[in-house]
Amino acid sequence: MLIELNLENKAVEDDIKKEIALMLYDKEIYSLGKAAAFAELSKLEFMSLMKEKNIYIKYSIDDIKHDLDNMQS
């Protein structure tokens, strides 16, 4: 999709990818890892970007239960 736009400026293309990744994560379409990969960032870099944009980590009660179960096994 971005290639079809023939964007010559890599910085603009990178910014667009980051914004799309943030939107997909915020709408719970992509996981944090998948959104970070889409944005071509590490998870830590993506979480830093999320902080800048006031987007919070999605962590549900089910996620907590799952993590607790994994810790106990």
CYANA upper distance limits for C-alpha pairs under 8 A (distance plus 0.5 A):
  1 MET  CA      5 LEU  CA      7.35
  2 LEU  CA      6 ASN  CA      7.57
  2 LEU  CA      7 LEU  CA      7.67
  2 LEU  CA     13 GLU  CA      7.64
  3 ILE  CA      7 LEU  CA      7.38
  7 LEU  CA     12 VAL  CA      8.03
  7 LEU  CA     13 GLU  CA      7.06
  9 ASN  CA     13 GLU  CA      7.00
 10 LYS  CA     14 ASP  CA      6.58
 11 ALA  CA     15 ASP  CA      6.66
 12 VAL  CA     16 ILE  CA      6.70
 13 GLU  CA     17 LYS  CA      6.74
 14 ASP  CA     18 LYS  CA      6.72
 14 ASP  CA     39 ALA  CA      7.74
 15 ASP  CA     19 GLU  CA      6.71
 16 ILE  CA     20 ILE  CA      6.64
 17 LYS  CA     21 ALA  CA      6.54
 17 LYS  CA     38 PHE  CA      7.44
 17 LYS  CA     39 ALA  CA      5.67
 18 LYS  CA     22 LEU  CA      6.61
 18 LYS  CA     38 PHE  CA      8.27
 18 LYS  CA     39 ALA  CA      5.31
 19 GLU  CA     23 MET  CA      6.70
 20 ILE  CA     24 LEU  CA      6.62
 20 ILE  CA     39 ALA  CA      8.44
 21 ALA  CA     25 TYR  CA      6.61
 21 ALA  CA     30 TYR  CA      8.27
 21 ALA  CA     35 ALA  CA      5.34
 21 ALA  CA     36 ALA  CA      7.49
 21 ALA  CA     38 PHE  CA      6.67
 21 ALA  CA     39 ALA  CA      6.29
 22 LEU  CA     26 ASP  CA      6.46
 22 LEU  CA     35 ALA  CA      7.43
 22 LEU  CA     50 MET  CA      7.63
 22 LEU  CA     55 ILE  CA      8.43
 23 MET  CA     27 LYS  CA      6.57
 24 LEU  CA     28 GLU  CA      6.70
 24 LEU  CA     29 ILE  CA      5.60
 24 LEU  CA     30 TYR  CA      5.89
 24 LEU  CA     35 ALA  CA      7.45
 25 TYR  CA     29 ILE  CA      6.33
 25 TYR  CA     30 TYR  CA      5.34
 25 TYR  CA     31 SER  CA      6.51
 25 TYR  CA     32 LEU  CA      6.85
 25 TYR  CA     35 ALA  CA      6.52
 26 ASP  CA     55 ILE  CA      7.41
 30 TYR  CA     34 LYS  CA      6.20
 30 TYR  CA     35 ALA  CA      6.08
 31 SER  CA     35 ALA  CA      6.51
 32 LEU  CA     36 ALA  CA      6.54
 32 LEU  CA     43 LYS  CA      7.55
 32 LEU  CA     46 PHE  CA      8.48
 33 GLY  CA     37 ALA  CA      6.67
 33 GLY  CA     43 LYS  CA      6.61
 34 LYS  CA     38 PHE  CA      6.63
 35 ALA  CA     39 ALA  CA      6.70
 35 ALA  CA     46 PHE  CA      8.46
 36 ALA  CA     40 GLU  CA      6.57
 36 ALA  CA     41 LEU  CA      5.61
 36 ALA  CA     42 SER  CA      6.46
 36 ALA  CA     43 LYS  CA      6.03
 36 ALA  CA     45 GLU  CA      8.40
 36 ALA  CA     46 PHE  CA      5.92
 37 ALA  CA     41 LEU  CA      6.41
 37 ALA  CA     42 SER  CA      7.54
 37 ALA  CA     43 LYS  CA      8.44
 39 ALA  CA     46 PHE  CA      8.30
 41 LEU  CA     45 GLU  CA      6.23
 41 LEU  CA     46 PHE  CA      6.35
 42 SER  CA     46 PHE  CA      6.62
 43 LYS  CA     47 MET  CA      6.57
 44 LEU  CA     48 SER  CA      6.72
 45 GLU  CA     49 LEU  CA      6.80
 46 PHE  CA     50 MET  CA      6.64
 47 MET  CA     51 LYS  CA      6.72
 47 MET  CA     57 ILE  CA      8.47
 48 SER  CA     52 GLU  CA      6.92
 49 LEU  CA     53 LYS  CA      6.85
 50 MET  CA     54 ASN  CA      6.46
 50 MET  CA     55 ILE  CA      5.37
 50 MET  CA     56 TYR  CA      7.24
 51 LYS  CA     55 ILE  CA      6.49
 51 LYS  CA     56 TYR  CA      7.59
 59 TYR  CA     63 ASP  CA      6.45
 59 TYR  CA     64 ILE  CA      7.75
 60 SER  CA     64 ILE  CA      6.98
 61 ILE  CA     65 LYS  CA      6.72
 62 ASP  CA     66 HIS  CA      6.53
 63 ASP  CA     67 ASP  CA      6.63
 64 ILE  CA     68 LEU  CA      6.62
 65 LYS  CA     69 ASP  CA      6.60
 66 HIS  CA     70 ASN  CA      6.74
 67 ASP  CA     71 MET  CA      6.71
 68 LEU  CA     72 GLN  CA      6.82
 69 ASP  CA     73 SER  CA      6.95
